[in-house]
Structure formats: structure tokens, C-alpha cells
Amino acid sequence: MVTIAASRRVRRTPFSSGVEAAGVKAYTVYNHMLLPTAFESIEADYRHLKTDVQVWDVSVERQVSIKGPDALRLMRQISPRDMSKMAGDQCYYVPTVDHNGGMLNDPVAIKLADDHYWLSLADGDLLQWALGLAVAQGFDVDIEEPDVSPLAIQGPKSDELMARVFGEEVRNIRFFRYKKLKFEGQSFVVARSGWSKQGGFEIYVEGEDYGMPLWNALFAAGAELNVRAGCPNLIERIEGGLLSYGADMRRDDTPYECGLGRFCNSPDMYFGRNAMARQAKYGPDKMIRAIAIEGEIETCGSVWPLFAGGAYVGQVTSATWSPDFNTNVAIGMVARSHWNAGTRLEVDTSNGMRTAIVQEKFWI
């Protein structure tokens, strides 16, 4: 059995002892930290996520804190999303791009104050990019990784569990909004968000000493709700079209190609604006699409090329079997000439050539 060697480069989390006691079966490394990927099994975890409530250790969603008089100025350069109307209790999905418009990350921005933001990261070292932009331009900001470890509560019983621990006020939090709620006298940012389509919250736990007390309190309060430890689920995220940075989109792809053009609405001169001008006007030449694959396949662990009449027209980046939809669900990048719903393509999977059919939309 292959194991991950202990190292300062691969960090444990404030919840790792709870994750291990819950019977974690597999990890991946994400932002130099351990991210659980399965407990009972991917399919069993999927079933439970859709019916009950799970507690996810997503400490890997590291925060970049940007604080100071020039904080908003820097935020406007980092992302093509218009930040000017962001409310004080709001979270924004903010694709970040390089000078060529290539995706660097797709974090969630949290506005803590007019001069203070957190960027809750996908997998990638965005802190260095933000620091480089700030230093090169002499911006008056402090940039650091704070001691914040998110814990996600996901599933249809999330509201009930959270109300038992944080009080009824939690039910009033709107989607992609947050409130500061107390646990053991400490205020945490609690947002209605999370990397599933089943509903839930993310608790931004400040101070690692609060990690296991909060974990234990959630499990004690949720015993009759059938609470379990969980993690982002491959099947459910593909069904819902939740893109994974590093898998479904990389620096080779622009926000327009990733179907994120609606977030490119900033009037400011952000990095990459000129490079994306043509796509903003005419649209991209390729784009993320939902794809169903016929026949038996293994879970996609590498890029699978897509063909039409022997010509390369794109690639599948994530794929697996969906029990609820009785098909292999997939995410792929497809050329404009072949991205219309119903288009039949061939995909070269690890099990051989299979028929792939472009879908109108994702499944959930």
C-alpha cells in the first residue's frame, strides 16, 4: 500500500485526528495539506451526502489575507469580477487570471471590511501572485496566510445541525453571505456556501485550538441526524458541474472557456483584460461542457482526448459513473464546432474508445 510520507511540506489540519477516527480511506494533497477523498466509499459517501449531513475537513482551502488602504485596489487587479458593489457580509466567486487571461485559481473572496479581504483558495499558490503584484506596484497592503481552517457542513440536514451548534440565527444566512457567529466565546465567519449542490455552510475556524472542540460538538449535536465525516464527492461534483482547478481548468484556459464569462464584468484594468478582449466580444473557441459517456469506464485519472471523425476536438478532464442518472457523467473542454447539445463524439478512455454525447446542461 502506498502512503504519503510525513513532511512539513504536507501539513496535517486541526481536524486530522477527527478525520482519522472517522475512518478516512484516502487522501490527496491540496495546497500542501491533506484533503480526505473517501470514507466508506465514494458511492456510499455520495448517497449519504444527498440524504443526511456531513462534516468536511476542508482546511486545504487556505486563506490569503489582503489588508490595508490598497486592499480593494489590489483585489480589482487580481480578478476580472467587478468588486465595487460587494457588500460587507458578502462572498464572491472570483476567477483570477494572469497577464494572458489564463486561470490561476478560482477562489471565493470574503469581504471582512472595506480594507480587508480573504481569498479562500482552490489548489494553487496564489499568495505569491498577490504579493508580487502588490510589491511591484508599491501597494500599501499586508498579505499573509492567516491561521484559518474551513470546516464545511454539507447536505440537506445542514441547517438543522448548524442551528443546534450556532443557534437559530444561522438559518437566516443567505447564499454566499456570512454572519459572525460564536462558538465557545470565539467569533467565526459562517457562510452559506460549499463545494456541493446539496446545500450547507462553511465555518472559517480561526485558531487551530478550536478545531477538534468544534468537530466534536458538531458530531454530538448531529448524532440523531446521522451525521458523518465526509469530503468533496467526485460523483456529486461532476453531476453538478463544479469545476476543479488543476483538473478541469488550468492556466491554459480562460474564464470564458471555463464558462465563467459572467464573472468577467469589471470596468477596471485588471491583469489579462486586453488578452481576453477578443473572447469578451466574440466568445471563446472552446468551452467546458457536460458530457455523457456510453459503455464501461474507469474513473478518469488523466486527460482523455475527444475526437470527431478522427480529428481532435477537445478533452474529458473528469468522469465517473453516476448511480442516480444511470450514466457515466463527465466534464470536458470541447471545440466550438462540436459543443452543441446532442453532438456525438468519440473519447479515448483508459478502457478504450467510447461514445461521448455533449449535454445541454449538467445533471443537478
C-alpha positions in Angstrom: 0.0 0.0 0.0 1.4 3.4 -1.0 1.4 6.0 1.8 2.1 9.7 1.9 5.3 10.4 3.8 5.1 12.8 6.8 6.7 16.1 6.0 6.5 19.8 6.8 5.6 20.3 3.2 2.4 18.2 3.6 0.6 19.6 6.6 -2.0 18.0 8.8 -5.0 20.0 9.8 -6.7 21.0 13.1 -9.3 18.3 12.3 -6.9 15.4 11.2 -7.4 13.4 14.4 -11.1 13.5 13.9 -10.9 12.6 10.3 -8.7 9.6 11.1 -11.0 8.4 13.9 -13.9 8.6 11.4 -12.2 6.1 9.2 -10.8 8.1 6.3 -9.9 5.7 3.4 -7.9 8.0 1.1 -6.2 11.4 0.9 -5.0 13.7 -1.8 -2.6 16.6 -1.3 -4.1 20.0 -1.9 -2.4 23.3 -1.1 0.3 21.4 0.7 -2.2 19.8 3.1 -4.1 16.6 3.5 -7.6 16.5 1.9 -9.8 13.4 2.5 -11.3 11.9 -0.6 -13.2 8.9 0.7 -14.6 7.4 3.9 -16.9 4.4 3.5 -16.6 4.5 -0.3 -17.1 7.2 -3.0 -20.6 5.9 -3.8 -21.7 5.3 -0.2 -20.4 8.8 0.7 -22.4 10.2 -2.2 -25.6 8.5 -1.1 -25.2 9.8 2.4 -24.3 13.4 1.3 -27.6 13.5 -0.7 -29.8 12.4 2.2 -28.2 13.4 5.5 -25.5 15.7 6.6 -21.7 15.6 6.5 -18.8 17.4 8.2 -15.9 18.1 5.8 -12.4 19.0 6.7 -11.6 21.5 4.0 -8.7 23.2 5.8 -6.9 22.9 2.4 -9.0 26.0 1.3 -6.2 28.2 2.6 -6.9 31.9 3.0 -4.9 34.8 1.6 -5.5 37.8 3.8 -5.2 41.1 1.9 -5.4 44.1 4.4 -4.6 47.7 4.1 -5.5 51.0 2.4 -4.9 49.5 -1.1 -6.7 46.2 -0.5 -9.6 46.9 -2.8 -7.2 48.3 -5.4 -5.3 45.0 -5.4 -8.4 42.9 -5.5 -9.6 44.8 -8.6 -6.4 43.8 -10.4 -6.4 40.2 -9.3 -9.8 39.3 -10.7 -11.9 40.3 -13.7 -15.0 40.4 -11.5 -16.4 43.8 -10.5 -15.7 44.2 -6.8 -17.2 47.7 -6.4 -20.6 46.6 -5.2 -19.6 43.9 -2.8 -21.4 44.1 0.5 -19.8 43.8 3.9 -21.3 40.4 4.6 -20.8 39.0 1.1 -18.8 36.3 -0.6 -17.9 36.5 -4.3 -16.6 33.8 -6.6 -13.6 35.5 -8.2 -11.7 33.8 -11.0 -8.1 35.0 -11.0 -6.1 35.3 -14.2 -2.6 36.0 -15.3 -1.5 38.7 -17.9 -2.6 36.4 -20.7 -6.0 35.8 -19.2 -5.1 32.2 -18.1 -6.8 30.9 -15.0 -4.5 31.0 -11.9 -7.2 30.0 -9.4 -10.9 30.3 -8.7 -11.1 31.4 -5.0 -14.0 32.7 -3.0 -13.5 36.3 -1.8 -14.8 37.3 1.6 -15.1 40.9 2.4 -14.3 41.4 6.1 -14.1 45.2 5.9 -13.5 47.9 3.3 -9.8 47.4 3.7 -9.7 43.7 4.5 -10.5 40.6 2.3 -9.8 36.9 2.4 -9.3 34.8 -0.7 -10.3 31.2 0.0 -8.2 29.3 -2.4 -8.6 26.4 -4.8 -5.3 24.4 -5.2 -2.6 26.8 -6.1 -0.1 29.2 -4.5 -2.0 32.5 -5.2 -0.4 34.2 -2.3 2.9 34.7 -4.2 1.0 36.2 -7.2 -0.8 38.7 -4.9 2.4 39.5 -3.1 4.2 40.1 -6.4 1.6 42.4 -7.7 1.5 44.4 -4.5 5.3 44.7 -4.1 5.9 45.6 -7.7 3.4 48.4 -7.6 4.2 49.7 -4.1 0.7 49.0 -2.7 0.1 49.7 0.9 -1.2 46.2 1.9 -0.3 43.3 4.2 -0.6 39.9 2.6 -0.4 36.7 4.6 -1.9 33.3 5.2 -3.9 33.6 8.5 -4.5 30.7 10.9 -7.9 29.9 9.4 -9.1 26.4 8.7 -12.5 26.0 7.0 -14.9 23.2 8.1 -17.8 22.6 5.7 -21.2 21.3 6.8 -23.0 19.9 3.7 -26.2 18.0 2.9 -30.0 18.5 3.3 -29.8 18.4 7.1 -27.1 21.1 7.3 -29.4 23.9 8.6 -30.7 21.7 11.5 -27.2 20.7 12.6 -25.8 24.2 12.4 -28.7 25.6 14.3 -28.1 23.1 17.1 -24.5 24.4 17.5 -24.6 28.1 16.5 -28.3 28.9 17.2 -31.3 29.7 15.0 -29.7 32.8 13.5 -27.7 30.6 11.2 -30.9 29.7 9.2 -31.1 33.4 8.1 -27.8 33.4 6.3 -28.4 33.9 2.6 -26.4 32.1 -0.2 -22.9 33.4 -0.5 -23.4 35.7 2.5 -22.0 35.3 6.0 -22.5 36.1 9.6 -20.0 36.1 12.5 -21.3 33.6 15.0 -19.8 32.5 18.3 -18.6 29.1 19.4 -17.1 28.8 22.9 -16.8 32.6 23.0 -14.9 32.9 19.7 -16.5 34.5 16.7 -16.2 32.7 13.4 -17.2 33.7 9.9 -20.0 31.3 8.9 -21.0 31.4 5.2 -23.8 29.7 3.3 -21.5 28.1 0.7 -19.6 24.9 0.0 -18.4 22.6 -2.8 -21.5 20.6 -3.3 -25.1 21.2 -4.7 -26.7 19.7 -1.6 -26.7 23.0 0.5 -24.7 23.8 3.6 -22.2 26.1 5.2 -18.5 26.8 5.6 -17.2 27.7 9.0 -13.9 29.6 8.9 -12.3 28.4 12.1 -9.8 31.0 13.3 -7.3 29.4 15.7 -6.3 25.7 15.4 -7.1 25.1 19.1 -10.8 25.4 18.3 -10.7 22.7 15.6 -11.4 19.5 17.5 -13.8 21.0 20.1 -16.0 22.3 17.2 -15.7 18.9 15.3 -16.8 17.1 18.5 -19.6 19.5 19.2 -21.0 19.0 15.6 -20.9 15.2 15.9 -22.5 15.3 19.4 -25.3 17.6 18.2 -25.8 15.6 15.0 -26.0 12.0 16.3 -29.7 11.7 15.6 -29.3 13.4 12.2 -27.0 10.6 11.1 -24.1 13.0 10.8 -20.9 11.5 9.3 -17.5 12.7 8.2 -17.3 13.4 4.5 -15.4 15.2 1.8 -16.0 16.7 -1.6 -17.5 13.9 -3.6 -16.4 13.2 -7.2 -19.7 11.9 -8.4 -21.8 14.7 -7.0 -19.5 17.5 -8.1 -19.5 16.2 -11.7 -23.3 15.9 -11.7 -23.4 19.5 -10.5 -20.8 20.9 -12.9 -18.5 22.0 -10.1 -15.1 22.6 -11.7 -11.9 21.5 -10.1 -8.9 23.8 -10.6 -6.0 21.8 -11.8 -8.2 19.1 -13.2 -11.0 20.8 -15.3 -9.3 24.1 -15.8 -5.7 25.3 -15.7 -3.6 28.3 -16.8 -4.1 27.2 -20.4 -7.8 28.1 -20.1 -9.5 31.5 -19.7 -12.6 32.2 -17.7 -14.7 32.4 -20.9 -13.5 29.0 -21.9 -14.4 27.7 -18.5 -18.0 29.0 -18.7 -17.2 31.8 -16.3 -17.7 34.8 -18.6 -20.4 36.2 -16.4 -17.8 36.9 -13.7 -15.7 39.0 -16.1 -17.6 42.2 -15.6 -15.1 44.5 -14.1 -14.7 48.0 -15.6 -11.2 48.2 -14.2 -7.9 47.5 -16.0 -7.3 44.1 -14.3 -4.4 41.9 -15.4 -5.4 39.9 -18.5 -8.1 42.3 -19.7 -6.5 43.1 -23.0 -5.6 39.5 -23.7 -9.3 38.4 -23.2 -10.8 41.3 -25.2 -11.5 39.1 -28.3 -13.2 36.4 -26.3 -15.2 39.0 -24.4 -16.5 40.3 -27.8 -16.8 37.2 -29.9 -16.8 34.3 -27.4 -14.2 31.5 -27.0 -13.2 28.8 -29.5 -13.6 26.1 -26.8 -15.7 25.7 -23.7 -16.5 23.5 -20.8 -19.4 21.1 -21.4 -21.3 18.4 -19.6 -20.7 15.1 -21.4 -22.3 11.6 -21.0 -20.1 8.6 -21.9 -21.5 5.3 -23.0 -20.1 1.9 -22.0 -18.0 0.8 -19.1 -15.2 3.2 -18.0 -13.0 3.6 -15.0 -12.8 6.9 -13.2 -10.9 9.5 -15.2 -7.4 10.0 -13.7 -5.8 11.7 -16.7 -6.9 13.7 -19.7 -9.0 11.7 -22.3 -8.9 13.2 -25.8 -12.2 13.7 -27.7 -12.4 13.1 -31.5 -14.9 13.7 -34.3 -14.2 11.7 -37.4 -10.7 11.1 -36.3 -10.0 14.8 -35.7 -9.1 16.1 -32.2 -11.9 18.4 -30.8 -11.3 18.5 -27.1 -10.8 16.5 -24.0 -12.5 15.0 -21.0 -11.0 16.0 -17.7 -13.3 14.4 -15.1 -15.6 11.4 -15.5 -17.2 8.7 -13.4 -20.3 6.5 -13.1 -23.4 8.2 -11.7 -25.8 5.8 -9.9 -28.7 8.4 -9.8 -28.5 9.2 -13.5 -27.5 5.7 -14.7 -24.8 7.0 -17.0 -21.1 8.0 -17.0 -21.1 11.7 -16.2 -18.1 13.8 -17.4 -16.7 17.3 -17.7 -14.9 18.2 -20.9 -13.5 21.1 -22.9 -15.0 21.0 -26.4 -14.3 23.0 -29.5 -17.0 25.5 -30.6 -17.6 23.4 -33.8 -18.7 20.4 -31.7 -20.1 21.8 -28.5 -23.8 21.8 -29.3 -26.0 19.6 -27.2 -26.6 16.2 -28.8 -23.3 16.1 -30.7 -21.8 12.6 -30.7 -18.1 12.3 -30.3 -15.5 9.6 -29.5 -13.5 9.6 -26.4 -10.3 7.7 -25.9 -10.7 6.4 -22.3 -8.4 4.2 -20.2 -10.8 1.4 -21.2 -10.6 2.2 -25.0 -12.7 4.2 -27.3 -16.2 5.1 -26.2 -19.1 7.2 -27.5 -19.5 10.6 -25.8 -22.6 12.8 -26.1 -22.5 16.6 -25.4 -25.3 17.5 -22.9 -27.4 20.7 -22.8 -26.5 21.2 -19.1 -25.1 19.4 -16.1 -27.3 17.0 -14.2 -28.0 18.9 -11.0 
